[in-house]
Amino acid sequence: MSVWVASPSTPPPPPAFTATMSEAQVDGPCVLDRASFCVMSPHWPLSYGNGEVCTIYNVELSPVFAIAFETEACCDVLTINGEHYRGRNGPAGVVAADGTLQWLSDGTTGGPGWKVCWRPQPPPPPPSPTSPPPSPAPPQPPAPPTSPPPPSPPSPPLPPPAP
């Protein structure tokens, strides 16, 4: 067992992280949609602005997928686990290990923005049957016993051997 000892230069280790959508929060102008388990860049689907900063934290530990993603490729970045997503390359199944997503746009060109979700949509319900399955056929009565076939007629005698 290791023991962490505080010192002025060593920060404490992060606590074990678990969260649900009800705990997710946003610091900044990004928009959290609790009903769809998604977060969007400011003003999405309209263009986001310049100099925007958001931190989305307490994100559920589920894969994050981009539903829509288009930012200024050089300079506007969504960061998850230290990985930078920009341009048209959004996250595709990455789990935010610390439950945090960070958004930063620079001071110049904006773009359409992004929408990312971290809980897959529920699967569609199974199709309802249009008619009930066919009933099994009723059991058949056993066949009556059969009598042996009549004996075959005797074979004709063979001709005598030739002298």
C-alpha positions in Angstrom: 0.0 0.0 0.0 1.4 3.4 -0.9 0.9 6.4 1.2 0.8 9.9 -0.3 2.7 12.5 1.8 1.9 16.1 1.3 4.8 18.4 0.4 4.7 22.0 -0.9 5.7 20.9 -4.4 3.6 17.7 -4.8 -0.2 18.1 -5.4 -2.5 15.4 -4.0 -3.6 12.6 -6.3 -7.0 13.1 -8.0 -9.9 11.4 -6.2 -11.5 8.4 -7.8 -14.0 9.8 -10.3 -17.6 8.7 -10.9 -20.3 11.0 -12.2 -23.8 11.0 -13.7 -25.4 13.4 -16.0 -27.1 15.1 -13.1 -23.7 16.0 -11.8 -22.2 17.3 -15.1 -21.6 21.1 -15.0 -20.3 23.8 -17.3 -18.1 26.7 -16.5 -18.3 29.2 -19.4 -20.7 29.7 -22.3 -21.0 26.1 -23.6 -24.4 24.6 -23.4 -25.2 21.4 -21.5 -28.3 19.4 -22.7 -29.2 17.1 -19.8 -32.0 15.4 -21.8 -29.6 14.2 -24.5 -26.4 13.7 -22.5 -24.7 16.2 -24.8 -22.8 19.5 -24.6 -22.5 22.1 -27.4 -20.2 24.9 -28.3 -21.7 28.3 -27.5 -24.5 29.3 -29.9 -24.5 25.8 -31.7 -25.6 25.2 -34.4 -24.8 28.8 -35.2 -21.1 30.0 -35.2 -19.3 30.2 -31.9 -17.5 33.4 -31.0 -13.9 34.5 -30.5 -12.0 34.1 -27.2 -14.4 31.6 -25.7 -13.4 29.3 -22.9 -15.5 26.5 -21.3 -14.8 23.7 -19.0 -17.3 20.9 -18.8 -16.6 18.7 -15.7 -18.2 15.8 -13.9 -18.8 14.2 -17.3 -20.0 10.6 -17.1 -17.3 8.0 -17.7 -18.8 6.9 -21.0 -17.4 7.1 -24.6 -17.7 10.7 -26.0 -18.8 10.9 -29.6 -19.0 14.0 -31.9 -22.5 14.4 -33.3 -21.3 17.5 -35.3 -17.8 18.9 -35.3 -16.3 21.8 -37.2 -13.9 24.3 -35.7 -11.1 26.6 -37.0 -8.4 23.9 -37.6 -5.4 25.8 -36.4 -6.6 27.4 -33.3 -10.0 26.4 -31.8 -9.7 23.3 -29.7 -11.8 20.8 -27.7 -9.5 18.9 -25.4 -10.2 15.5 -23.7 -7.5 13.7 -21.8 -4.9 16.0 -23.3 -5.9 15.2 -26.9 -6.8 18.2 -29.0 -9.8 17.9 -31.4 -10.1 20.5 -34.1 -11.1 21.1 -37.6 -13.5 18.3 -38.6 -11.8 15.7 -36.3 -14.0 15.3 -33.3 -13.9 12.7 -30.6 -15.0 9.2 -31.5 -15.4 6.9 -28.5 -12.9 8.5 -26.1 -13.7 8.3 -22.4 -12.9 11.5 -20.5 -10.8 9.8 -17.8 -11.0 12.7 -15.4 -14.6 13.6 -16.4 -13.4 16.9 -18.0 -13.7 18.5 -21.5 -12.2 21.9 -22.2 -13.0 24.3 -25.1 -10.9 27.2 -26.2 -11.4 29.4 -29.2 -8.8 32.0 -30.2 -9.4 35.7 -31.0 -9.9 35.4 -34.7 -12.1 33.2 -37.0 -15.0 31.3 -35.5 -16.8 28.3 -37.0 -20.0 26.3 -36.9 -18.9 24.6 -33.7 -19.6 21.2 -32.2 -22.0 18.9 -30.3 -20.6 16.0 -28.4 -22.5 13.4 -26.4 -21.2 10.9 -23.9 -24.0 8.4 -23.5 -25.1 6.4 -26.5 -28.7 6.9 -27.5 -30.9 4.0 -26.3 -31.3 1.2 -28.8 -34.6 1.2 -30.6 -37.3 -1.1 -29.2 -37.6 -4.5 -30.8 -40.1 -4.7 -33.6 -43.6 -5.7 -32.4 -44.9 -8.9 -34.1 -47.5 -8.3 -36.7 -49.2 -11.7 -36.1 -48.7 -14.3 -33.4 -46.4 -17.1 -34.2 -48.1 -20.2 -35.7 -49.4 -22.7 -33.2 -47.8 -26.2 -33.3 -49.8 -28.8 -35.2 -51.9 -31.0 -32.9 -50.5 -34.5 -32.2 -51.6 -37.1 -34.7 -53.0 -40.4 -33.5 -50.7 -43.4 -33.9 -51.0 -45.4 -37.1 -53.0 -48.7 -36.8 -50.9 -51.8 -36.7 -50.2 -53.4 -40.0 -50.4 -57.1 -40.8 -47.6 -58.8 -42.7 -47.9 -58.8 -46.5 -49.4 -62.0 -48.1 -46.8 -64.6 -49.1 -45.4 -64.4 -52.6 -46.5 -67.1 -55.1 -44.0 -69.9 -55.5 -41.3 -69.5 -58.2 -41.7 -71.7 -61.4 -39.5 -74.8 -61.5 -36.2 -74.5 -63.2 -35.7 -76.5 -66.5 -33.7 -79.6 -66.3 -30.0 -79.3 -67.1 -29.0 -80.0 -70.7 -27.3 -83.4 -71.6 
